[in-house]
Each structure stands twice: as C-alpha cells, then as structure tokens.
Amino acid sequence: MKKKFQDAFRGVSLGFRDASIRQQWILAAMALCAAIVLRLDLYEWLSVIICIAMVIVSETFNTAIEKVCDLYSTEYNEKIQYIKDLSASAVLLASLAALVCALVILIRHIGGMA
C-alpha cells in the first residue's frame, strides 16, 4: 500500500515538471487566492475545489495519453491525432465548466448579491 502512494506522489511530482500541468496548478493557485479574497461560502468553496480537481485531473490524463501516443509514434498519424484531439477536448470541456462556475460565483460577489 505504501508503494502505491509513493508511486502516486511521484506522479504528482512528475506532473509539476510538465508545462501544461504546471500551468493548471498556477491557475488553481490564482483561483484559490480569489476565493479567499471573495470570502466564498462553503458551497462556493466546494465548487471551486471540484472545478480545480476536474481541470487538473483532465490535464493529467491528457498529458499521459499524449505521452503514450508519442511512445507509439512521433510521426504524424491521423488516428493518433484523433486520440490526442479527443483527450485535449476533455481539458477544454472541464476548463469551460470551471469558467462558467467562476463567472457565476464572481457575478454573485461582484454584483453585490452576496
């Protein structure tokens, strides 16, 4: 059991070395800072945390899928491009959902409805 956790934490560490995943962590930190400044309520905090996790997890899977595809071939391949585009779309959809959530929260707080 201990080895599984060590492997998982090593994976998180490896993720920080990837520019795309690191960028998502930076954006997550910015979102958490904004959440503190806006003094979000419990459910808003839960929404932010779930959105952050959803985006980082999808980016991590996307990066892993891209690495596996690159192991198979680094030359252009229509089927590999299809796979990479599908996995990238997961990040896009997660990010759009997080953006909508952020806008709803921001409008509530900045609009004086809090």
Secondary structure per residue as TSV (DSSP state, phi and psi in degrees):
chain	resnum	aa	ss	phi	psi
A	1	M	-	360.0	-42.7
A	2	K	H	-59.9	-40.7
A	3	K	H	-63.2	-38.3
A	4	K	H	-62.3	-41.6
A	5	F	H	-67.6	-39.9
A	6	Q	H	-61.2	-43.4
A	7	D	H	-61.7	-43.1
A	8	A	H	-64.9	-43.7
A	9	F	H	-67.6	-33.3
A	10	R	H	-63.9	-37.7
A	11	G	H	-62.6	-41.2
A	12	V	H	-62.0	-44.0
A	13	S	H	-61.5	-42.7
A	14	L	H	-62.0	-36.0
A	15	G	H	-61.0	-36.2
A	16	F	H	-65.0	-21.9
A	17	R	H	-81.0	-16.9
A	18	D	S	-87.6	128.9
A	19	A	H	-59.1	-42.1
A	20	S	H	-65.4	-43.8
A	21	I	H	-69.4	-42.7
A	22	R	H	-59.4	-40.4
A	23	Q	H	-61.1	-40.0
A	24	Q	H	-66.1	-37.0
A	25	W	H	-65.2	-38.9
A	26	I	H	-64.0	-45.0
A	27	L	H	-63.2	-35.9
A	28	A	H	-63.5	-43.0
A	29	A	H	-61.9	-39.9
A	30	M	H	-64.4	-41.3
A	31	A	H	-64.0	-39.7
A	32	L	H	-66.3	-38.4
A	33	C	H	-62.8	-44.1
A	34	A	H	-62.3	-38.6
A	35	A	H	-63.0	-38.7
A	36	I	H	-66.3	-46.2
A	37	V	H	-61.9	-41.0
A	38	L	H	-79.4	-8.0
A	39	R	T	53.6	59.9
A	40	L	-	-63.6	151.9
A	41	D	-	-82.8	177.4
A	42	L	H	-54.9	-48.2
A	43	Y	H	-71.2	-31.6
A	44	E	H	-67.3	-41.8
A	45	W	H	-59.8	-45.2
A	46	L	H	-60.6	-41.2
A	47	S	H	-62.4	-44.3
A	48	V	H	-63.4	-46.3
A	49	I	H	-63.0	-42.7
A	50	I	H	-64.4	-42.3
A	51	C	H	-64.0	-43.3
A	52	I	H	-59.9	-48.3
A	53	A	H	-60.5	-43.3
A	54	M	H	-60.6	-43.2
A	55	V	H	-70.4	-45.5
A	56	I	H	-66.5	-40.7
A	57	V	H	-64.0	-43.8
A	58	S	H	-65.9	-37.9
A	59	E	H	-66.3	-37.7
A	60	T	H	-65.2	-46.0
A	61	F	H	-62.5	-42.0
A	62	N	H	-59.3	-45.4
A	63	T	H	-64.3	-42.4
A	64	A	H	-63.0	-42.2
A	65	I	H	-63.9	-42.7
A	66	E	H	-61.8	-41.2
A	67	K	H	-63.8	-41.1
A	68	V	H	-63.9	-44.2
A	69	C	H	-60.9	-40.8
A	70	D	H	-67.9	-26.9
A	71	L	H	-65.7	-36.3
A	72	Y	H	-70.3	-47.6
A	73	S	-	-165.6	137.3
A	74	T	S	-97.7	-7.3
A	75	E	S	-80.9	156.7
A	76	Y	-	-61.8	133.2
A	77	N	-	-143.8	123.3
A	78	E	H	-56.9	-40.5
A	79	K	H	-69.9	-38.8
A	80	I	H	-66.7	-40.1
A	81	Q	H	-61.5	-39.1
A	82	Y	H	-59.9	-46.4
A	83	I	H	-62.9	-46.4
A	84	K	H	-63.6	-39.5
A	85	D	H	-65.2	-40.4
A	86	L	H	-63.1	-44.7
A	87	S	H	-68.9	-34.6
A	88	A	H	-66.2	-33.0
A	89	S	H	-65.7	-29.4
A	90	A	H	-63.3	-40.6
A	91	V	H	-66.1	-43.6
A	92	L	H	-60.2	-47.1
A	93	L	H	-65.4	-40.8
A	94	A	H	-63.8	-41.5
A	95	S	H	-66.1	-40.3
A	96	L	H	-65.2	-40.3
A	97	A	H	-63.5	-41.2
A	98	A	H	-65.0	-38.9
A	99	L	H	-63.4	-44.2
A	100	V	H	-61.6	-43.6
A	101	C	H	-60.4	-45.3
A	102	A	H	-61.9	-42.2
A	103	L	H	-63.7	-41.5
A	104	V	H	-61.6	-44.6
A	105	I	H	-66.2	-45.2
A	106	L	H	-62.8	-44.6
A	107	I	H	-60.3	-40.0
A	108	R	H	-63.6	-43.5
A	109	H	H	-81.0	-43.5
A	110	I	H	-76.3	-30.7
A	111	G	T	-76.3	-1.3
A	112	G	T	79.4	16.4
A	113	M	-	-91.5	-1.5
A	114	A	-	-69.9	360.0
